Amino acid sequence: MIYELRIYEPVEGRTEALRDRLLNRAMPMMPDHRIEVVAAFTPTPDDGRVVYLCRFEDEDARAAAWAAFAADPRWKSLREETEVDGPLIKTMASTLMRSALPGAEKF
């Protein structure tokens, strides 16, 4: 198993729009493409970022899952609809990780 930590920083004034798109509208589509969201977070104190953790079988599965998601017409439509007034994302960072604890793959 590998894990991917994704951190999104919104464009100023677009925090709620980004959170709605990611948490309420995009994430429900992700399982259709074998993207397992393990958890999602907002930092404290709240600085507007959205942080979430995904799990994949391996790096090939991750690449295939994100490619399928990017090609999904529902995602393309959602992105277009939510960016009518401009982009929502200022920066996005992604870190791939493996568990360092024995037996932690179960969580």
A tleap script that builds the chain and sets N, CA, C and O, in Angstrom:
source leaprc.protein.ff14SB
mol = sequence {
  NMET ILE TYR GLU LEU ARG ILE TYR GLU PRO
  VAL GLU GLY ARG THR GLU ALA LEU ARG ASP
  ARG LEU LEU ASN ARG ALA MET PRO MET MET
  PRO ASP HIE ARG ILE GLU VAL VAL ALA ALA
  PHE THR PRO THR PRO ASP ASP GLY ARG VAL
  VAL TYR LEU CYS ARG PHE GLU ASP GLU ASP
  ALA ARG ALA ALA ALA TRP ALA ALA PHE ALA
  ALA ASP PRO ARG TRP LYS SER LEU ARG GLU
  GLU THR GLU VAL ASP GLY PRO LEU ILE LYS
  THR MET ALA SER THR LEU MET ARG SER ALA
  LEU PRO GLY ALA GLU LYS CPHE
}
set mol.1.N position { 0.834 -1.187 0.000 }
set mol.1.CA position { 0.000 0.000 0.000 }
set mol.1.C position { 0.876 1.247 0.000 }
set mol.1.O position { 1.949 1.285 0.602 }
set mol.2.N position { 0.381 2.257 -0.694 }
set mol.2.CA position { 0.997 3.571 -0.590 }
set mol.2.C position { -0.095 4.575 -0.223 }
set mol.2.O position { -1.281 4.355 -0.468 }
set mol.3.N position { 0.333 5.652 0.355 }
set mol.3.CA position { -0.568 6.724 0.762 }
set mol.3.C position { -0.144 7.998 0.055 }
set mol.3.O position { 1.037 8.213 -0.218 }
set mol.4.N position { -1.116 8.830 -0.233 }
set mol.4.CA position { -0.834 10.123 -0.835 }
set mol.4.C position { -1.485 11.193 0.027 }
set mol.4.O position { -2.693 11.171 0.264 }
set mol.5.N position { -0.670 12.124 0.490 }
set mol.5.CA position { -1.159 13.276 1.236 }
set mol.5.C position { -1.268 14.427 0.245 }
set mol.5.O position { -0.287 14.793 -0.403 }
set mol.6.N position { -2.468 14.998 0.131 }
set mol.6.CA position { -2.709 16.096 -0.798 }
set mol.6.C position { -3.132 17.324 -0.002 }
set mol.6.O position { -4.020 17.247 0.847 }
set mol.7.N position { -2.492 18.455 -0.279 }
set mol.7.CA position { -2.769 19.698 0.437 }
set mol.7.C position { -3.105 20.775 -0.592 }
set mol.7.O position { -2.308 21.089 -1.476 }
set mol.8.N position { -4.292 21.324 -0.452 }
set mol.8.CA position { -4.781 22.357 -1.360 }
set mol.8.C position { -4.893 23.680 -0.616 }
set mol.8.O position { -5.495 23.748 0.455 }
set mol.9.N position { -4.312 24.726 -1.186 }
set mol.9.CA position { -4.445 26.078 -0.657 }
set mol.9.C position { -5.328 26.863 -1.622 }
set mol.9.O position { -5.030 26.933 -2.814 }
set mol.10.N position { -6.409 27.453 -1.118 }
set mol.10.CA position { -7.328 28.153 -2.015 }
set mol.10.C position { -6.820 29.532 -2.432 }
set mol.10.O position { -6.020 30.163 -1.741 }
set mol.11.N position { -7.308 29.968 -3.571 }
set mol.11.CA position { -7.129 31.360 -3.971 }
set mol.11.C position { -7.864 32.201 -2.931 }
set mol.11.O position { -8.910 31.793 -2.426 }
set mol.12.N position { -7.324 33.366 -2.612 }
set mol.12.CA position { -7.956 34.229 -1.612 }
set mol.12.C position { -9.429 34.468 -1.954 }
set mol.12.O position { -9.778 34.799 -3.087 }
set mol.13.N position { -10.270 34.293 -0.952 }
set mol.13.CA position { -11.701 34.499 -1.120 }
set mol.13.C position { -12.447 33.306 -1.691 }
set mol.13.O position { -13.659 33.383 -1.892 }
set mol.14.N position { -11.750 32.196 -1.960 }
set mol.14.CA position { -12.388 31.034 -2.596 }
set mol.14.C position { -12.392 29.791 -1.701 }
set mol.14.O position { -12.629 28.681 -2.179 }
set mol.15.N position { -12.132 29.976 -0.411 }
set mol.15.CA position { -12.029 28.838 0.509 }
set mol.15.C position { -13.277 27.968 0.499 }
set mol.15.O position { -13.182 26.756 0.303 }
set mol.16.N position { -14.433 28.561 0.704 }
set mol.16.CA position { -15.664 27.761 0.788 }
set mol.16.C position { -15.975 27.082 -0.534 }
set mol.16.O position { -16.450 25.946 -0.544 }
set mol.17.N position { -15.719 27.749 -1.643 }
set mol.17.CA position { -15.965 27.138 -2.956 }
set mol.17.C position { -15.053 25.938 -3.168 }
set mol.17.O position { -15.488 24.911 -3.689 }
set mol.18.N position { -13.776 26.062 -2.764 }
set mol.18.CA position { -12.842 24.938 -2.914 }
set mol.18.C position { -13.256 23.786 -2.021 }
set mol.18.O position { -13.279 22.635 -2.458 }
set mol.19.N position { -13.580 24.084 -0.781 }
set mol.19.CA position { -13.992 23.013 0.142 }
set mol.19.C position { -15.246 22.310 -0.345 }
set mol.19.O position { -15.335 21.084 -0.280 }
set mol.20.N position { -16.212 23.070 -0.832 }
set mol.20.CA position { -17.424 22.443 -1.345 }
set mol.20.C position { -17.096 21.533 -2.526 }
set mol.20.O position { -17.577 20.402 -2.597 }
set mol.21.N position { -16.274 22.030 -3.455 }
set mol.21.CA position { -15.941 21.218 -4.632 }
set mol.21.C position { -15.213 19.944 -4.236 }
set mol.21.O position { -15.570 18.864 -4.707 }
set mol.22.N position { -14.210 20.042 -3.388 }
set mol.22.CA position { -13.438 18.859 -3.019 }
set mol.22.C position { -14.213 17.911 -2.116 }
set mol.22.O position { -14.359 16.728 -2.422 }
set mol.23.N position { -14.710 18.439 -1.001 }
set mol.23.CA position { -15.290 17.582 0.034 }
set mol.23.C position { -16.682 17.066 -0.305 }
set mol.23.O position { -17.004 15.918 -0.003 }
set mol.24.N position { -17.499 17.888 -0.920 }
set mol.24.CA position { -18.895 17.509 -1.145 }
set mol.24.C position { -19.190 17.005 -2.551 }
set mol.24.O position { -20.145 16.256 -2.756 }
set mol.25.N position { -18.381 17.410 -3.513 }
set mol.25.CA position { -18.742 17.089 -4.894 }
set mol.25.C position { -17.718 16.194 -5.594 }
set mol.25.O position { -18.113 15.276 -6.312 }
set mol.26.N position { -16.426 16.429 -5.409 }
set mol.26.CA position { -15.418 15.599 -6.080 }
set mol.26.C position { -15.167 14.287 -5.336 }
set mol.26.O position { -15.083 13.227 -5.957 }
set mol.27.N position { -15.047 14.357 -4.020 }
set mol.27.CA position { -14.735 13.134 -3.269 }
set mol.27.C position { -15.762 12.027 -3.453 }
set mol.27.O position { -15.365 10.863 -3.493 }
set mol.28.N position { -17.055 12.310 -3.567 }
set mol.28.CA position { -17.986 11.214 -3.830 }
set mol.28.C position { -17.746 10.499 -5.167 }
set mol.28.O position { -18.181 9.360 -5.336 }
set mol.29.N position { -17.070 11.142 -6.107 }
set mol.29.CA position { -16.741 10.509 -7.390 }
set mol.29.C position { -15.489 9.626 -7.306 }
set mol.29.O position { -15.312 8.716 -8.116 }
set mol.30.N position { -14.643 9.892 -6.342 }
set mol.30.CA position { -13.337 9.238 -6.293 }
set mol.30.C position { -13.391 7.717 -6.182 }
set mol.30.O position { -12.611 7.048 -6.860 }
set mol.31.N position { -14.274 7.130 -5.359 }
set mol.31.CA position { -14.310 5.666 -5.300 }
set mol.31.C position { -14.607 5.006 -6.656 }
set mol.31.O position { -14.192 3.871 -6.891 }
set mol.32.N position { -15.310 5.697 -7.533 }
set mol.32.CA position { -15.586 5.160 -8.868 }
set mol.32.C position { -14.299 4.929 -9.660 }
set mol.32.O position { -14.287 4.178 -10.635 }
set mol.33.N position { -13.211 5.587 -9.226 }
set mol.33.CA position { -11.928 5.489 -9.930 }
set mol.33.C position { -10.859 4.843 -9.061 }
set mol.33.O position { -9.665 4.970 -9.333 }
set mol.34.N position { -11.293 4.151 -8.015 }
set mol.34.CA position { -10.413 3.414 -7.113 }
set mol.34.C position { -9.491 4.340 -6.327 }
set mol.34.O position { -8.349 3.998 -6.022 }
set mol.35.N position { -10.015 5.517 -6.008 }
set mol.35.CA position { -9.318 6.442 -5.120 }
set mol.35.C position { -9.992 6.324 -3.764 }
set mol.35.O position { -11.143 6.727 -3.598 }
set mol.36.N position { -9.275 5.770 -2.799 }
set mol.36.CA position { -9.816 5.595 -1.450 }
set mol.36.C position { -9.357 6.755 -0.578 }
set mol.36.O position { -8.174 6.871 -0.258 }
set mol.37.N position { -10.291 7.607 -0.199 }
set mol.37.CA position { -9.976 8.711 0.703 }
set mol.37.C position { -10.074 8.168 2.123 }
set mol.37.O position { -11.147 7.771 2.579 }
set mol.38.N position { -8.936 8.158 2.814 }
set mol.38.CA position { -8.869 7.625 4.175 }
set mol.38.C position { -9.379 8.648 5.179 }
set mol.38.O position { -10.082 8.299 6.128 }
set mol.39.N position { -9.019 9.924 4.967 }
set mol.39.CA position { -9.438 10.989 5.881 }
set mol.39.C position { -9.258 12.332 5.199 }
set mol.39.O position { -8.460 12.471 4.272 }
set mol.40.N position { -10.008 13.315 5.666 }
set mol.40.CA position { -9.878 14.688 5.171 }
set mol.40.C position { -9.846 15.611 6.381 }
set mol.40.O position { -10.498 15.356 7.394 }
set mol.41.N position { -9.073 16.692 6.258 }
set mol.41.CA position { -8.839 17.576 7.391 }
set mol.41.C position { -8.870 19.040 6.974 }
set mol.41.O position { -8.671 19.374 5.806 }
set mol.42.N position { -9.120 19.901 7.946 }
set mol.42.CA position { -8.847 21.334 7.828 }
set mol.42.C position { -7.921 21.652 8.990 }
set mol.42.O position { -8.164 21.203 10.110 }
set mol.43.N position { -6.863 22.420 8.744 }
set mol.43.CA position { -5.895 22.715 9.797 }
set mol.43.C position { -6.498 23.576 10.913 }
set mol.43.O position { -7.468 24.304 10.700 }
set mol.44.N position { -5.905 23.475 12.103 }
set mol.44.CA position { -6.245 24.374 13.194 }
set mol.44.C position { -4.977 25.093 13.604 }
set mol.44.O position { -3.971 24.433 13.862 }
set mol.45.N position { -4.978 26.400 13.675 }
set mol.45.CA position { -6.110 27.239 13.299 }
set mol.45.C position { -6.392 27.136 11.809 }
set mol.45.O position { -5.510 26.819 11.011 }
set mol.46.N position { -7.634 27.409 11.457 }
set mol.46.CA position { -8.088 27.261 10.077 }
set mol.46.C position { -7.457 28.332 9.189 }
set mol.46.O position { -7.672 29.529 9.385 }
set mol.47.N position { -6.678 27.880 8.216 }
set mol.47.CA position { -6.041 28.809 7.280 }
set mol.47.C position { -6.600 28.665 5.867 }
set mol.47.O position { -6.053 29.216 4.913 }
set mol.48.N position { -7.703 27.913 5.746 }
set mol.48.CA position { -8.355 27.757 4.453 }
set mol.48.C position { -7.958 26.511 3.686 }
set mol.48.O position { -8.655 26.114 2.752 }
set mol.49.N position { -6.852 25.889 4.063 }
set mol.49.CA position { -6.393 24.717 3.309 }
set mol.49.C position { -7.311 23.512 3.524 }
set mol.49.O position { -8.013 23.412 4.531 }
set mol.50.N position { -7.284 22.614 2.558 }
set mol.50.CA position { -7.931 21.309 2.665 }
set mol.50.C position { -6.826 20.273 2.526 }
set mol.50.O position { -6.012 20.336 1.604 }
set mol.51.N position { -6.807 19.329 3.440 }
set mol.51.CA position { -5.787 18.285 3.454 }
set mol.51.C position { -6.516 16.948 3.458 }
set mol.51.O position { -7.441 16.738 4.242 }
set mol.52.N position { -6.091 16.040 2.572 }
set mol.52.CA position { -6.683 14.716 2.651 }
set mol.52.C position { -5.676 13.636 2.313 }
set mol.52.O position { -4.668 13.881 1.649 }
set mol.53.N position { -5.973 12.431 2.786 }
set mol.53.CA position { -5.092 11.285 2.653 }
set mol.53.C position { -5.811 10.199 1.862 }
set mol.53.O position { -6.936 9.814 2.180 }
set mol.54.N position { -5.134 9.716 0.823 }
set mol.54.CA position { -5.675 8.640 -0.022 }
set mol.54.C position { -4.794 7.407 0.111 }
set mol.54.O position { -3.616 7.499 0.458 }
set mol.55.N position { -5.392 6.243 -0.173 }
set mol.55.CA position { -4.654 4.981 -0.129 }
set mol.55.C position { -4.823 4.266 -1.463 }
set mol.55.O position { -5.911 4.237 -2.037 }
set mol.56.N position { -3.713 3.685 -1.949 }
set mol.56.CA position { -3.699 2.955 -3.217 }
set mol.56.C position { -2.881 1.671 -3.048 }
set mol.56.O position { -2.032 1.578 -2.163 }
set mol.57.N position { -3.145 0.698 -3.896 }
set mol.57.CA position { -2.382 -0.559 -3.859 }
set mol.57.C position { -0.899 -0.314 -4.109 }
set mol.57.O position { -0.045 -0.853 -3.404 }
set mol.58.N position { -0.598 0.503 -5.114 }
set mol.58.CA position { 0.792 0.799 -5.457 }
set mol.58.C position { 0.822 2.052 -6.330 }
set mol.58.O position { -0.219 2.653 -6.593 }
set mol.59.N position { 2.004 2.443 -6.773 }
set mol.59.CA position { 2.134 3.678 -7.547 }
set mol.59.C position { 1.457 3.579 -8.911 }
set mol.59.O position { 0.919 4.572 -9.402 }
set mol.60.N position { 1.476 2.400 -9.530 }
set mol.60.CA position { 0.786 2.234 -10.815 }
set mol.60.C position { -0.724 2.412 -10.652 }
set mol.60.O position { -1.379 3.045 -11.480 }
set mol.61.N position { -1.264 1.844 -9.573 }
set mol.61.CA position { -2.702 1.988 -9.299 }
set mol.61.C position { -3.049 3.454 -9.049 }
set mol.61.O position { -4.094 3.933 -9.491 }
set mol.62.N position { -2.180 4.159 -8.345 }
set mol.62.CA position { -2.401 5.583 -8.093 }
set mol.62.C position { -2.434 6.367 -9.397 }
set mol.62.O position { -3.342 7.166 -9.624 }
set mol.63.N position { -1.447 6.139 -10.251 }
set mol.63.CA position { -1.381 6.860 -11.529 }
set mol.63.C position { -2.613 6.572 -12.383 }
set mol.63.O position { -3.178 7.487 -12.983 }
set mol.64.N position { -3.029 5.317 -12.442 }
set mol.64.CA position { -4.205 4.945 -13.237 }
set mol.64.C position { -5.475 5.569 -12.662 }
set mol.64.O position { -6.339 6.028 -13.409 }
set mol.65.N position { -5.582 5.586 -11.345 }
set mol.65.CA position { -6.775 6.141 -10.693 }
set mol.65.C position { -6.910 7.635 -10.978 }
set mol.65.O position { -7.990 8.104 -11.338 }
set mol.66.N position { -5.817 8.382 -10.819 }
set mol.66.CA position { -5.900 9.820 -11.061 }
set mol.66.C position { -6.112 10.134 -12.537 }
set mol.66.O position { -6.783 11.112 -12.867 }
set mol.67.N position { -5.553 9.322 -13.425 }
set mol.67.CA position { -5.779 9.532 -14.864 }
set mol.67.C position { -7.256 9.312 -15.196 }
set mol.67.O position { -7.848 10.086 -15.949 }
set mol.68.N position { -7.844 8.263 -14.638 }
set mol.68.CA position { -9.267 7.990 -14.879 }
set mol.68.C position { -10.140 9.098 -14.301 }
set mol.68.O position { -11.111 9.516 -14.932 }
set mol.69.N position { -9.803 9.571 -13.116 }
set mol.69.CA position { -10.570 10.659 -12.512 }
set mol.69.C position { -10.500 11.916 -13.377 }
set mol.69.O position { -11.520 12.560 -13.623 }
set mol.70.N position { -9.304 12.263 -13.836 }
set mol.70.CA position { -9.121 13.463 -14.662 }
set mol.70.C position { -9.899 13.380 -15.974 }
set mol.70.O position { -10.311 14.403 -16.519 }
set mol.71.N position { -10.098 12.164 -16.479 }
set mol.71.CA position { -10.814 11.968 -17.745 }
set mol.71.C position { -12.331 11.874 -17.560 }
set mol.71.O position { -13.071 11.892 -18.544 }
set mol.72.N position { -12.796 11.774 -16.334 }
set mol.72.CA position { -14.226 11.614 -16.053 }
set mol.72.C position { -14.982 12.876 -16.485 }
set mol.72.O position { -14.649 13.969 -16.026 }
set mol.73.N position { -15.976 12.751 -17.343 }
set mol.73.CA position { -16.743 13.915 -17.772 }
set mol.73.C position { -17.428 14.655 -16.626 }
set mol.73.O position { -17.624 15.869 -16.694 }
set mol.74.N position { -17.791 13.920 -15.572 }
set mol.74.CA position { -18.404 14.575 -14.404 }
set mol.74.C position { -17.403 15.525 -13.738 }
set mol.74.O position { -17.761 16.633 -13.339 }
set mol.75.N position { -16.140 15.078 -13.620 }
set mol.75.CA position { -15.112 15.930 -13.037 }
set mol.75.C position { -14.846 17.135 -13.937 }
set mol.75.O position { -14.752 18.264 -13.456 }
set mol.76.N position { -14.728 16.899 -15.223 }
set mol.76.CA position { -14.475 18.006 -16.149 }
set mol.76.C position { -15.580 19.044 -16.061 }
set mol.76.O position { -15.303 20.243 -16.048 }
set mol.77.N position { -16.812 18.605 -16.000 }
set mol.77.CA position { -17.953 19.505 -15.894 }
set mol.77.C position { -17.940 20.255 -14.565 }
set mol.77.O position { -18.180 21.462 -14.527 }
set mol.78.N position { -17.659 19.540 -13.476 }
set mol.78.CA position { -17.596 20.156 -12.159 }
set mol.78.C position { -16.504 21.211 -12.106 }
set mol.78.O position { -16.721 22.308 -11.591 }
set mol.79.N position { -15.346 20.887 -12.631 }
set mol.79.CA position { -14.246 21.848 -12.619 }
set mol.79.C position { -14.609 23.099 -13.420 }
set mol.79.O position { -14.383 24.225 -12.976 }
set mol.80.N position { -15.167 22.882 -14.594 }
set mol.80.CA position { -15.563 24.021 -15.435 }
set mol.80.C position { -16.610 24.887 -14.714 }
set mol.80.O position { -16.500 26.112 -14.688 }
set mol.81.N position { -17.601 24.249 -14.144 }
set mol.81.CA position { -18.677 24.954 -13.440 }
set mol.81.C position { -18.155 25.766 -12.259 }
set mol.81.O position { -18.585 26.899 -12.042 }
set mol.82.N position { -17.224 25.184 -11.491 }
set mol.82.CA position { -16.755 25.849 -10.276 }
set mol.82.C position { -15.645 26.867 -10.531 }
set mol.82.O position { -15.249 27.595 -9.621 }
set mol.83.N position { -15.145 26.919 -11.762 }
set mol.83.CA position { -14.094 27.884 -12.073 }
set mol.83.C position { -14.564 28.968 -13.047 }
set mol.83.O position { -13.745 29.631 -13.683 }
set mol.84.N position { -15.871 29.144 -13.159 }
set mol.84.CA position { -16.427 30.194 -14.017 }
set mol.84.C position { -15.856 31.557 -13.621 }
set mol.84.O position { -15.557 32.384 -14.482 }
set mol.85.N position { -15.709 31.783 -12.318 }
set mol.85.CA position { -15.193 33.060 -11.816 }
set mol.85.C position { -13.688 33.035 -11.571 }
set mol.85.O position { -13.148 33.935 -10.928 }
set mol.86.N position { -13.015 32.020 -12.076 }
set mol.86.CA position { -11.567 31.907 -11.907 }
set mol.86.C position { -11.198 30.669 -11.115 }
set mol.86.O position { -12.062 29.994 -10.556 }
set mol.87.N position { -9.899 30.375 -11.072 }
set mol.87.CA position { -9.438 29.168 -10.381 }
set mol.87.C position { -9.729 29.207 -8.884 }
set mol.87.O position { -9.841 30.277 -8.285 }
set mol.88.N position { -9.848 28.026 -8.296 }
set mol.88.CA position { -10.059 27.895 -6.860 }
set mol.88.C position { -8.764 27.592 -6.116 }
set mol.88.O position { -8.648 27.884 -4.926 }
set mol.89.N position { -7.787 27.004 -6.813 }
set mol.89.CA position { -6.580 26.496 -6.162 }
set mol.89.C position { -5.397 27.420 -6.415 }
set mol.89.O position { -5.028 27.699 -7.556 }
set mol.90.N position { -4.812 27.888 -5.304 }
set mol.90.CA position { -3.595 28.694 -5.385 }
set mol.90.C position { -2.385 27.772 -5.514 }
set mol.90.O position { -1.548 27.949 -6.399 }
set mol.91.N position { -2.302 26.784 -4.619 }
set mol.91.CA position { -1.229 25.787 -4.682 }
set mol.91.C position { -1.785 24.432 -4.293 }
set mol.91.O position { -2.773 24.330 -3.566 }
set mol.92.N position { -1.127 23.389 -4.796 }
set mol.92.CA position { -1.460 22.017 -4.442 }
set mol.92.C position { -0.152 21.269 -4.271 }
set mol.92.O position { 0.734 21.345 -5.123 }
set mol.93.N position { -0.033 20.544 -3.166 }
set mol.93.CA position { 1.153 19.733 -2.909 }
set mol.93.C position { 0.716 18.292 -2.687 }
set mol.93.O position { -0.326 18.026 -2.090 }
set mol.94.N position { 1.536 17.372 -3.181 }
set mol.94.CA position { 1.248 15.953 -3.042 }
set mol.94.C position { 2.514 15.248 -2.563 }
set mol.94.O position { 3.603 15.465 -3.094 }
set mol.95.N position { 2.347 14.395 -1.541 }
set mol.95.CA position { 3.463 13.623 -1.010 }
set mol.95.C position { 3.049 12.160 -0.968 }
set mol.95.O position { 2.011 11.824 -0.398 }
set mol.96.N position { 3.858 11.283 -1.572 }
set mol.96.CA position { 3.618 9.843 -1.513 }
set mol.96.C position { 4.371 9.272 -0.326 }
set mol.96.O position { 5.502 9.668 -0.044 }
set mol.97.N position { 3.720 8.317 0.382 }
set mol.97.CA position { 4.296 7.754 1.599 }
set mol.97.C position { 3.995 6.265 1.689 }
set mol.97.O position { 3.042 5.764 1.093 }
set mol.98.N position { 4.828 5.582 2.446 }
set mol.98.CA position { 4.584 4.190 2.835 }
set mol.98.C position { 4.535 4.151 4.356 }
set mol.98.O position { 5.172 4.964 5.025 }
set mol.99.N position { 3.781 3.207 4.894 }
set mol.99.CA position { 3.686 3.085 6.347 }
set mol.99.C position { 5.042 2.704 6.925 }
set mol.99.O position { 5.740 1.847 6.384 }
set mol.100.N position { 5.404 3.341 8.020 }
set mol.100.CA position { 6.657 3.044 8.710 }
set mol.100.C position { 6.426 2.143 9.930 }
set mol.100.O position { 7.381 1.737 10.591 }
set mol.101.N position { 5.162 1.834 10.225 }
set mol.101.CA position { 4.839 1.018 11.397 }
set mol.101.C position { 4.357 -0.361 10.982 }
set mol.101.O position { 3.506 -0.471 10.099 }
set mol.102.N position { 4.878 -1.415 11.595 }
set mol.102.CA position { 4.394 -2.768 11.283 }
set mol.102.C position { 2.907 -2.875 11.584 }
set mol.102.O position { 2.455 -2.436 12.641 }
set mol.103.N position { 2.142 -3.455 10.666 }
set mol.103.CA position { 0.723 -3.683 10.868 }
set mol.103.C position { -0.154 -2.457 10.620 }
set mol.103.O position { -1.378 -2.553 10.708 }
set mol.104.N position { 0.439 -1.330 10.318 }
set mol.104.CA position { -0.344 -0.092 10.142 }
set mol.104.C position { -1.138 -0.081 8.849 }
set mol.104.O position { -1.988 0.790 8.667 }
set mol.105.N position { -0.895 -1.004 7.959 }
set mol.105.CA position { -1.629 -1.051 6.695 }
set mol.105.C position { -3.117 -1.302 6.928 }
set mol.105.O position { -3.920 -1.090 6.019 }
set mol.106.N position { -3.497 -1.743 8.107 }
set mol.106.CA position { -4.891 -2.056 8.411 }
set mol.106.C position { -5.751 -0.818 8.632 }
set mol.106.O position { -6.977 -0.898 8.547 }
set mol.107.N position { -5.127 0.334 8.916 }
set mol.107.CA position { -5.945 1.497 9.269 }
set mol.107.C position { -6.558 2.163 8.072 }
set mol.107.O position { -7.272 3.155 8.216 }
savepdb mol mol.pdb
quit
